[in-house]
Amino acid sequence: MLALEAIADPTRRRIVELLAERELSAGQLVEEFDLSAPAISQHLNVLRAAGLVVTRADGQSRIQSLNPAGFDELDAWLHQTRAAWSRRLDALERELKADDERLAKKKKRP
């Protein structure tokens, strides 16, 4: 899962957060970090390869923006993981209720 690997890095997560607010040029992104332009470019390359960021030319500038479709993979993974935990928690709840019922029956016996 490239998208999850891409956002595992805190710098790339912050880039995604910034781009969620608005489109930015690579130069504007560099200004937000204590990193060199080539380092930010490498981070953007990883995010582009994961399908999370797209770049468009605007004159001499390269404008970075989020690719909503790139987040579908993350959304599907989160949905699947939540569903699995929900099933496990539901099963635990059933077991705990059954235990409570068994204890209540024991207490009623003379």
VENRAMO-V917174 format. One record per residue. N is the residue number from 1. SS is DSSP state (hx for helix, st for strand, lp for the rest). Layout:
BEGIN
N SS
N SS
END
This chain:
BEGIN
1 lp
2 hx
3 hx
4 hx
5 hx
6 hx
7 lp
8 lp
9 lp
10 hx
11 hx
12 hx
13 hx
14 hx
15 hx
16 hx
17 hx
18 hx
19 hx
20 hx
21 hx
22 lp
23 lp
24 st
25 st
26 hx
27 hx
28 hx
29 hx
30 hx
31 hx
32 hx
33 lp
34 lp
35 lp
36 lp
37 hx
38 hx
39 hx
40 hx
41 hx
42 hx
43 hx
44 hx
45 hx
46 hx
47 hx
48 hx
49 hx
50 lp
51 lp
52 lp
53 st
54 st
55 st
56 st
57 st
58 st
59 lp
60 lp
61 st
62 st
63 st
64 st
65 st
66 st
67 lp
68 hx
69 hx
70 hx
71 hx
72 hx
73 hx
74 hx
75 hx
76 hx
77 hx
78 hx
79 hx
80 hx
81 hx
82 hx
83 hx
84 hx
85 hx
86 hx
87 hx
88 hx
89 hx
90 hx
91 hx
92 hx
93 hx
94 hx
95 hx
96 hx
97 hx
98 hx
99 hx
100 hx
101 hx
102 hx
103 hx
104 hx
105 hx
106 hx
107 hx
108 hx
109 lp
110 lp
END
